[in-house]
Each structure stands twice: as C-alpha cells, then as structure tokens.
Amino acid sequence: MSFKIKAEKREVFGKNASRRLRKEGMVPVILYGSNEVNVPLTLEKEALFKILRSETGENTVFEVSFNSETRNAMIKDLQLDPVSDEILHADLIQIAMDKVVRVSIPVVTIGDAVGIKTEGGFIDFVTREIEVECLPKDIPEHIEINISHLHLRQSFKVGDVDVPEGVKLITEPDSILVHIEIPTKEEEIEVEKEAEEEVISEEEEPEVIKKEKPAEEEEEKKKKRGKEEE
C-alpha cells in the first residue's frame, strides 16, 4: 500500500464549518463502511491531490487512519467547485482486500490505424472507459488496445479487449470503444455552404451603403433649397 493518509474524525458540521476547513487546507469527507457505518472525517487537501495525480487516480487503494483505526479505502465521489475546481467534499468507500470491486478503467490506444495513415480517416472515441471487476490488488492503471489494423469504417469493441489475469469485463462486449471514420459528403457540403454565405454577406454590405447615400444627398439638397428661399 503506497498511500497512507492520516485523518481526523469530524465533530462540527454545516456550511460554515466546511468553509473554515477548506480555508485551512482541509477537506470534509465521509468514509462509507461495508456495514452501513459511515464515518465523517477531515483530511488534508494535498493528500487527495497526491492520490488523484497518481497513475491509478481515483482507482487508487490507500490506507486511511483515524484515532486508533486503519482502513483500506478508495475515492467514491468528489464534489468540485464549478468555477475554481476546488475540492469541496469527498466520499470514500471502505475496501476489503479479499473481495472484488467494480471500477471504471481508462482506455489507451496504441498504434496508428491503417484507416488514418493511408486512407484519410480519423479516429472517433466512442467510449474512453470500460467497467471491470477484480480484487483491489489487481486493478489495472489502464487498458491498452492496439488499433493499428483498423481500416475505414472499422471499430474496436469491448469484446476484442485482452484484459489482465484476474480482471473480468463488465461492459457489454458489443460496446464500441473507437471507430475509424471519414468526413461525410454532407459535412463537406455544409462547409461549402458556410463559405458561400460568408462571401454573399460581404458582397451585400456595400449595397446597403449605396442605398443610404442617395437619401443623404436628397436631404442635403432640401436644406440648401430652404436656405435659398429664406
């Protein structure tokens, strides 16, 4: 276990108390237990950052200790400020090392698809994570898929993934991870239409100015005639 975090039991609750904690560099958290015994805690914000910046990110299993207790845990959920991305609150879940857990693992592509290199296509990422079950010690950092053999209009599906030993796929096998696409004729026509509209709008602008000029000249003539009559 590479991460060990010290926490304290939280005795004071409410928005004002939470604001004070965040100003002090702390984060209010709740540790959800396996027997529905939930423990409110506070821990250092920097400790959470270290976990999130690690290779396994939110799937990291770590030890959290408070008072005389030590438990294995994972991050279950994070509440972030929508503007500053500051961590406002965190939910942790207690983990039993001998029981399987269900987690989402990021998908990483390797290789250059034939459909991109020689056929003018592009890669469309349909699903960037897959759900798996395994023991906490077997949680992979990511799942690699080799897309070098894919031609235009071909896909790489979950059922084509080779997972490490001890890892079971939960996501439906027919779910598409990546698809090699090519721009459609409709998209090309749309681009051409937008270009034509821009040209037309630029040509119309001088005509508006020309229509306004005669009106201004006529008004000037009326003013001169009025002065002559006076």
N, C-alpha and C positions, 0 to 999 in steps of 0.2 A: 504494500500500500504506500504509494509515493506521496500522497497528500494527507496531512494530518492537521485538522483545524480545531482551534480552541473556541468554545462558545460559552455564553452565559445565559442562564435562564432569565427570561423577560418577566418582570413583575409589574411594570407600568404599561398601560395600553392607551390607545387613542391616537388621533392625528397629530396632536401637539407633541406627544411623547415620541412618535415616529420621526417627526421633523427634527427634534433635538438629537436623536440618534444619528440621523443622516448627516447632520452638521458636524458631528464628532467622528465621522468616517465609519460609522457602523450601519448595519442593515438589519431590520427586523425580519425574522424568518420563523417558519413553523416546520417542525420535523414531524412528519406523519408516520406513526408507528404501524406495525403489522397487526396489532390488536386494537386498532382504533384509539390508541392513546397518543394524542397529539401534544407535542411539547413546544411552547413558544420560546424562541431563543433570539439572541443577538450575536452577530459575528462581524468581523472586520470586512469592509467592502473589498479591500485589497486581496483578501483570501479568496473571495468569489472570483475576482478578476483572474487570479492565477489559475484557477480551475478552468474558467472559460477560455483562457488563452492556451491551454494545454492541447496536445494533439487529439485527445478524445473529447474535449469540450464538455458539453452537458452530459455526455455519457460516462464521465469520469466517476469511478467509485472511490470515495475517500472516507477517512475516519473523522468523525466529529465528536469531541469530548466536552462534557459539561458536568460540573460538580465532580462526582466520582464515577460517572458513567462514560462509556465509549461505545459508539455505534457506527456501523458502516452505512453510508448514505449516498444518494445521488441527487442531483438537482432535478426537481419535478417540473417547476414552472418559475418564470421570472416576470415580475411586473416592472416595466420600464417607463420613465417619463417620456411622453411622446415628442417632446421638443429637444431635451438635453440628452436623452438615452441614459440618464442616471438610473441606477437600480433602486427602486423604491421598496421592493419586497421580494422575498424568495420563499418558495416552498421546497422542502427537502423530503425525500422519502427514504425510510429505513430499508436497507437491503440485507437479505440473508444470503451469504456467500454460497450456500449449497442449494439454492433454489433459482430456477431460471427466471430471467426478466425479459420483458418485451421492450425493445428500443428501436428508434429510427436511426439508420446509419447513412451517412452521405455517400453518394456515388461519384467516383472519379473516373473519367475516361482516359485511356492511354491509346497511342497510335493515331495515325492520320487516315481517315476513311478514304477509300478509293473514290467515292462519290464526291468528295470535296477536292481532293488533289487533282483529279484528271477529268471530272465530269461536270464541274461548275456548280456543285450543290453547296448547301450549308447545313450545319447541324442544328437541329431543333431539340432542346432539352425539354422533355415532357414531364419526367419525374426525376428529381435530384436526390431523393432519399428512398430507401426501402426499409420495411419493418422486418425485424428478425427476433427470434427468441434464442437465448443461450444463458449459460451461467455467467455471473458478473465478471469472472476472470477471463472469459473468452470473448468479451465484447470487442469487436474489431474497430480500429480507428476509422476505416472507410472500406468501401467495396470497390475494387477496380474492375472495369470492363474494357476489353480490347475491341475497338470499333474499326480497326484498320481494314477489315474485309467487307465493310458495308458499302453497297452501291446506292445510286439514287433510288429513292422510294423504299429503301430497306430500313428495318428497325432492329433495335436490340431490346429484347423483352426480359422481364424478371426471370422467366423460366430458363433463360440462357446463362444466367449468372452462376459462377462457381464460387460457393461460399466455403469458408474455412471449416475444418472439422469441429463438430460440436455446435455449429450455428445452423438454425433452422429458419428458412424463409417463411414469412407470414403474408407478405404482399402477394396478391394474385399473380400467378405465372404469366398470364396474358397481358399484364400491365406493361405499357411501353415506357422504356427509360429514355432512349434517344431515337430520333428519326432523321434520316438524311433527306432533305428537301431541296427543291429548286424553285426559284421565283416563278409564279404562275403568269400566264399571259394577261390575266385580269389585272394583276398588280402592275405590270408594265404599262398597260393601257391607262390605268389610273394616274401613274406618274406623268405620262404624256399629256393627259387632260389638265392636270395641275399646271404644267409648264405652259400650255396654251392659254389658260385662264390668266396667268400672270402677264403674258405678252399682251393680251387683249386689254387688261386693266391699265397697263402702261400706255397703250395707244389711245384709250378713251380720255385720259386726263387732259391733254391739250385741247380737245374738242370742247370741253366744259369751259375752259378759259376763253376760247374763241367766242362762245355764245355770250359770255359775260361782257366782253369788250364793246360790242355794238350798243348795248344797253347803257354802258357808262358814257360812251360818246354822245348818245342821244340826250342824256341828262345834261351834259356839259353844254350842248347847243341850246337847250331850253333856257339855261341860266344866262347865257350870253344874250339871247333874244329879249329876255326880261330886262336886263340892264340897258339895252338899247332903247326899249320902249320908255324906260324911266327918263 
